[in-house]
Amino acid sequence: MNELKVKEREETKYILSNHQYLMLLQLLKYKYLVNTYHVRSNYYDTQNKDFLYQKLDGNFQKIKLRQRIYNLKESFFEAKVKNGKINYKQRFYNLPQTWNYIKTVSKQKLGTLVLYPIIQVDYDRTAVDIDEDLRITLDSNILFKNLITNKTHLENHICILEIKAFIIPSWIKLTLHRMNISESNFSKYQEGYENTI
């Protein structure tokens, strides 16, 4: 097997305070089974930081290439292609397969480029799978490490909420509104890079 398929979906992000995080977590635990685990993401980029500048320049298509490690055991590579708000994820067993896939779907001309691991991000993730079309994740204790400079930065006063669904149910929208939680933008790769250069 050469690849591990992941379906496309829309992701909406929110930045929560620790207080909002604890309140929302208690609400979710009351109704659903939650799963907590450790995630490490190693973000790869070209020498010119092409993937980073796609985000900074506001391109319609944004590409991320990362290695994902769960609980410091299970590992795979992942290509994340974002067209507008729609994310397409594809998982692979090695880096060359991931890079070849990115070259086939990229709207930009990508040649034979050397890739480097740039930013490492460690965090605790709490996940709630409400149904096959609705997944909620809460990421906390986010530690960034620049793999070039070895500088680190800890974000332990906020939590990143992601709702992965094409249609967000009205009860979730109402809950977030009552908690004064608004949609926001947050890129772990960008945040890690800007805080560790």
C-alpha positions as CSV (number, residue, x, y, z in Angstrom):
1,M,0.0,0.0,0.0
2,N,1.4,3.4,-1.0
3,E,-1.0,5.8,0.6
4,L,-3.6,6.3,3.3
5,K,-6.6,8.2,2.0
6,V,-8.3,10.9,4.0
7,K,-11.5,12.5,2.9
8,E,-11.9,16.2,2.0
9,R,-13.6,18.5,4.5
10,E,-14.0,22.1,5.5
11,E,-12.2,23.2,8.7
12,T,-13.2,26.2,10.8
13,K,-10.8,27.4,13.5
14,Y,-11.3,29.3,16.7
15,I,-8.8,30.6,19.3
16,L,-10.0,30.0,22.9
17,S,-8.8,31.1,26.3
18,N,-8.0,28.4,28.8
19,H,-11.2,29.3,30.6
20,Q,-13.3,28.9,27.4
21,Y,-11.4,25.7,26.6
22,L,-12.3,24.1,30.0
23,M,-15.9,25.2,29.7
24,L,-16.4,23.7,26.2
25,L,-14.5,20.5,27.2
26,Q,-16.9,19.9,30.1
27,L,-19.9,20.4,27.8
28,L,-18.5,17.9,25.3
29,K,-17.6,15.4,27.9
30,Y,-21.2,15.5,29.3
31,K,-22.6,14.4,25.9
32,Y,-19.8,12.6,24.0
33,L,-16.9,10.3,24.4
34,V,-13.6,12.3,24.1
35,N,-10.2,11.0,23.1
36,T,-7.0,12.7,24.2
37,Y,-3.6,12.0,22.7
38,H,-0.2,13.7,21.9
39,V,0.5,15.0,18.4
40,R,3.9,16.0,16.9
41,S,3.9,17.7,13.5
42,N,7.2,18.3,11.6
43,Y,6.5,20.9,8.9
44,Y,8.7,20.6,5.8
45,D,9.3,23.4,3.3
46,T,11.6,24.5,0.5
47,Q,14.7,26.5,1.1
48,N,12.7,29.6,-0.1
49,K,9.8,28.8,2.3
50,D,7.4,28.5,-0.7
51,F,4.7,26.8,1.4
52,L,4.9,29.4,4.2
53,Y,4.7,32.3,1.7
54,Q,1.6,30.8,0.1
55,K,-0.1,31.4,3.5
56,L,1.5,34.9,4.1
57,D,0.6,36.1,0.6
58,G,-3.0,35.0,0.9
59,N,-3.0,32.5,-2.0
60,F,-6.2,30.7,-2.8
61,Q,-4.3,27.4,-2.8
62,K,-2.1,26.7,0.2
63,I,0.0,23.6,0.6
64,K,1.5,22.0,3.7
65,L,3.7,19.0,3.9
66,R,4.2,17.5,7.3
67,Q,5.1,14.4,9.2
68,R,2.6,13.4,11.8
69,I,3.5,11.4,14.9
70,Y,0.8,10.2,17.3
71,N,1.8,9.5,20.9
72,L,5.5,9.5,19.7
73,K,4.8,6.1,18.0
74,E,2.5,6.0,14.9
75,S,4.0,8.0,12.1
76,F,3.1,9.0,8.5
77,F,3.6,11.9,6.1
78,E,0.7,14.1,5.1
79,A,0.0,16.5,2.2
80,K,-2.6,19.1,3.1
81,V,-3.9,21.1,0.1
82,K,-6.3,23.9,0.9
83,N,-8.4,25.5,-1.8
84,G,-10.2,28.4,-0.2
85,K,-11.8,26.8,2.9
86,I,-11.8,23.2,1.6
87,N,-9.0,20.9,2.7
88,Y,-7.8,17.9,0.9
89,K,-5.6,15.6,2.9
90,Q,-3.7,12.6,1.7
91,R,-1.4,10.5,3.9
92,F,1.6,8.6,2.7
93,Y,4.3,6.3,4.2
94,N,7.3,8.3,3.1
95,L,8.4,11.8,2.0
96,P,9.0,11.1,-1.7
97,Q,5.5,9.8,-2.2
98,T,4.1,12.9,-0.5
99,W,6.1,15.3,-2.6
100,N,5.1,13.5,-5.8
101,Y,1.5,13.9,-4.9
102,I,1.9,17.6,-4.1
103,K,3.5,18.2,-7.5
104,T,0.5,16.6,-9.3
105,V,-2.2,18.7,-7.5
106,S,-0.3,22.0,-7.1
107,K,-1.5,25.0,-9.2
108,Q,2.1,26.4,-9.0
109,K,5.0,25.0,-11.0
110,L,7.1,22.9,-8.7
111,G,10.3,21.4,-9.9
112,T,12.8,19.2,-8.2
113,L,13.2,21.0,-4.9
114,V,15.0,20.0,-1.7
115,L,12.7,19.9,1.3
116,Y,13.8,20.7,4.9
117,P,12.1,20.1,8.2
118,I,11.5,23.6,9.4
119,I,9.1,23.7,12.4
120,Q,8.2,21.1,14.9
121,V,5.0,21.4,16.9
122,D,4.0,19.4,19.9
123,Y,0.6,19.6,21.5
124,D,-2.1,17.8,23.4
125,R,-5.2,17.0,21.3
126,T,-8.7,16.2,22.6
127,A,-10.9,14.9,19.8
128,V,-14.6,14.3,19.6
129,D,-16.1,12.3,16.7
130,I,-19.8,13.2,16.8
131,D,-20.5,11.4,13.6
132,E,-18.8,10.6,10.3
133,D,-19.3,14.1,9.0
134,L,-18.5,16.1,12.2
135,R,-15.3,16.1,14.1
136,I,-14.2,18.5,16.8
137,T,-10.6,18.9,18.1
138,L,-9.1,21.0,20.9
139,D,-5.3,21.6,20.8
140,S,-3.6,22.8,24.0
141,N,-0.1,23.2,25.5
142,I,1.3,24.0,22.0
143,L,5.1,23.9,21.9
144,F,6.9,25.2,18.8
145,K,10.5,24.4,17.9
146,N,12.4,25.9,15.0
147,L,14.5,22.9,13.7
148,I,17.0,25.3,12.1
149,T,17.6,27.7,15.0
150,N,16.6,25.4,17.8
151,K,14.6,28.2,19.4
152,T,11.3,27.2,21.1
153,H,8.1,29.0,22.0
154,L,5.3,27.7,24.3
155,E,1.6,28.7,23.8
156,N,0.0,27.5,27.0
157,H,-2.5,30.3,27.5
158,I,-4.7,29.5,24.5
159,C,-6.4,26.5,22.9
160,I,-7.1,26.0,19.2
161,L,-10.6,24.7,18.4
162,E,-11.2,23.1,15.0
163,I,-14.6,22.1,13.7
164,K,-14.2,19.7,10.7
165,A,-17.5,19.7,8.9
166,F,-19.1,21.1,5.7
167,I,-22.1,22.2,7.7
168,I,-21.7,23.2,11.4
169,P,-24.9,22.3,13.4
170,S,-26.9,25.1,14.8
171,W,-26.4,23.9,18.4
172,I,-22.6,24.2,18.1
173,K,-23.0,27.7,16.6
174,L,-25.3,28.7,19.5
175,T,-22.9,27.2,22.1
176,L,-20.0,29.1,20.7
177,H,-22.0,32.4,20.4
178,R,-23.0,32.1,24.1
179,M,-19.4,31.5,25.1
180,N,-18.3,34.6,23.0
181,I,-16.1,32.4,20.7
182,S,-15.6,33.7,17.2
183,E,-14.1,32.2,14.1
184,S,-10.4,33.0,13.7
185,N,-7.3,32.1,11.6
186,F,-4.5,30.2,13.1
187,S,-1.7,28.4,11.3
188,K,0.6,26.3,13.5
189,Y,3.4,26.4,10.9
190,Q,3.2,30.2,10.5
191,E,2.8,30.8,14.2
192,G,5.7,28.6,15.0
193,Y,7.9,30.2,12.4
194,E,7.1,33.8,13.4
195,N,7.8,33.1,17.1
196,T,11.1,31.2,16.7
197,I,13.0,33.0,13.9
